[in-house]
């Protein structure tokens, strides 16, 4: 009897300490980035975020980050708080992406995205080649391409909205 009572008390104390395994969505998530690898991992985590608060990426450098390819942002349906990217004066330089051929910095598929204090440089979007009398794909969004999530029928997605504050575009092109 005493052992049974002690085990119930131990479970109660364990649960009070948060160890019961009942998951509560986290209120917010924040990633600090200094490298292209950090930024890619943070965006991947943001795309999978299911918490109730915003997901924030903070640049911890006012220097340059050089990703190897465009970064795709497509938030989950449960992420209604969106993604915040604080550039803190940093630069994303896409000149060396794809082996030097370049690429756009961001392809935003869906979700609410807010970017600030960031420079996006040397982004490049090249349209596809047409064939058999068909037109090629448009090269759009040299720095950022914002997709229309509603254009994909049958797949429920968040609406897309992007706000930019003190975001500068330098030498980006779309062909």
CORVENKA-V825361 format. One record per residue. N is the residue number from 1. RES is the residue in one small letter. OMEGA is omega in whole degrees, -180 to 180 (* if undefined). D_LAST is the distance of its C-alpha to the last C-alpha in Angstrom with 2 decimals. Layout:
[[N,RES,OMEGA,D_LAST] [N,RES,OMEGA,D_LAST]]
This chain:
[[1,x,-179,78.13] [2,x,179,77.36] [3,x,179,74.56] [4,x,179,73.03] [5,x,179,73.10] [6,x,180,71.61] [7,x,176,68.74] [8,x,178,67.97] [9,x,179,68.06] [10,x,178,65.78] [11,x,180,63.20] [12,x,180,63.43] [13,x,177,62.92] [14,x,180,60.00] [15,x,177,58.34] [16,x,180,58.94] [17,x,177,57.12] [18,x,-176,54.02] [19,x,-177,54.67] [20,x,-180,55.21] [21,x,175,51.72] [22,x,-174,51.16] [23,x,171,47.50] [24,x,179,46.44] [25,x,179,42.77] [26,x,-177,41.94] [27,x,-180,41.48] [28,x,179,38.47] [29,x,-179,36.65] [30,x,177,35.31] [31,x,172,33.50] [32,x,-176,33.41] [33,x,175,30.66] [34,x,-177,30.54] [35,x,177,28.37] [36,x,178,25.19] [37,x,176,27.63] [38,x,-178,29.42] [39,x,178,26.29] [40,x,179,25.26] [41,x,180,28.90] [42,x,179,29.13] [43,x,176,26.12] [44,x,178,27.63] [45,x,178,30.94] [46,x,180,29.50] [47,x,-179,28.04] [48,x,-174,31.59] [49,x,178,33.47] [50,x,-179,36.14] [51,x,-176,38.15] [52,x,-179,39.10] [53,x,-178,37.70] [54,x,174,34.30] [55,x,-175,32.60] [56,x,174,31.81] [57,x,-180,29.87] [58,x,173,31.09] [59,x,178,29.60] [60,x,178,32.68] [61,x,172,31.04] [62,x,179,29.64] [63,x,-173,27.99] [64,x,173,24.74] [65,x,-176,23.87] [66,x,178,21.41] [67,x,-180,20.55] [68,x,179,19.78] [69,x,178,17.30] [70,x,178,16.00] [71,x,-178,19.04] [72,x,176,19.65] [73,x,178,22.00] [74,x,-173,24.05] [75,x,178,27.50] [76,x,179,30.65] [77,x,-178,32.38] [78,x,179,35.22] [79,x,180,33.15] [80,x,179,33.55] [81,x,172,33.64] [82,x,-178,30.06] [83,x,177,28.43] [84,x,176,28.75] [85,x,177,26.88] [86,x,-177,28.72] [87,x,180,26.79] [88,x,177,29.89] [89,x,-179,27.96] [90,x,-180,26.04] [91,x,168,22.52] [92,x,-178,20.09] [93,x,-175,18.26] [94,x,-175,15.56] [95,x,-176,15.39] [96,x,-178,17.78] [97,x,180,16.47] [98,x,177,16.30] [99,x,179,18.34] [100,x,178,16.31] [101,x,180,12.93] [102,x,178,12.12] [103,x,174,11.47] [104,x,180,11.48] [105,x,-174,15.10] [106,x,166,16.21] [107,x,-177,15.81] [108,x,-177,18.62] [109,x,-180,20.18] [110,x,178,23.27] [111,x,178,25.98] [112,x,-174,26.81] [113,x,175,25.00] [114,x,178,26.01] [115,x,178,24.52] [116,x,173,26.18] [117,x,-173,26.58] [118,x,171,23.48] [119,x,176,20.69] [120,x,-173,17.32] [121,x,171,15.90] [122,x,174,13.16] [123,x,-176,11.20] [124,x,175,7.91] [125,x,-179,6.19] [126,x,179,4.91] [127,x,179,6.01] [128,x,179,9.49] [129,x,176,11.18] [130,x,179,13.70] [131,x,180,17.28] [132,x,179,20.63] [133,x,177,19.42] [134,x,178,17.35] [135,x,178,13.88] [136,x,177,11.19] [137,x,-179,10.05] [138,x,174,7.45] [139,x,-175,4.81] [140,x,174,7.03] [141,x,180,9.19] [142,x,178,8.29] [143,x,180,12.09] [144,x,171,13.63] [145,x,179,12.96] [146,x,-178,16.16] [147,x,176,17.18] [148,x,-176,19.92] [149,x,-179,22.81] [150,x,-178,24.78] [151,x,180,22.41] [152,x,-175,23.97] [153,x,175,27.38] [154,x,179,30.47] [155,x,180,29.25] [156,x,-179,30.70] [157,x,173,28.38] [158,x,172,28.52] [159,x,-178,26.75] [160,x,171,23.70] [161,x,-178,24.03] [162,x,174,22.47] [163,x,-178,24.13] [164,x,177,23.08] [165,x,-178,25.78] [166,x,174,25.27] [167,x,-176,21.86] [168,x,179,19.86] [169,x,-176,16.17] [170,x,174,15.87] [171,x,174,12.99] [172,x,180,10.33] [173,x,176,6.60] [174,x,-178,3.81] [175,x,*,0.00]]
